[in-house]
């Protein structure tokens, strides 16, 4: 069974529905890898649907959707927020 956005979640155990990369050994989405843990508490790539993408920060604030997908891309490539 391919994991879809609806079935993906914390502690991911299946490949991403979009990129087909397996999760990291820590359980993060394979296409995200490990984002800077001094910035991000947890995140989801959306698995091909940006509606499901999110980033939760240590102050408990959260961004979702296209804003999260853009910020994930910036964090992955080392760009400042």
Buried (B, 14 or more C-beta within 10 A) or exposed (E): EEBBBEEBEEEBEBBBBBBEBEBEEEEBBBBBEEBEEEEBBEBBBBBBBBEBBBBBBEEEEEBBBEEBBEBBEEBBEEEEE
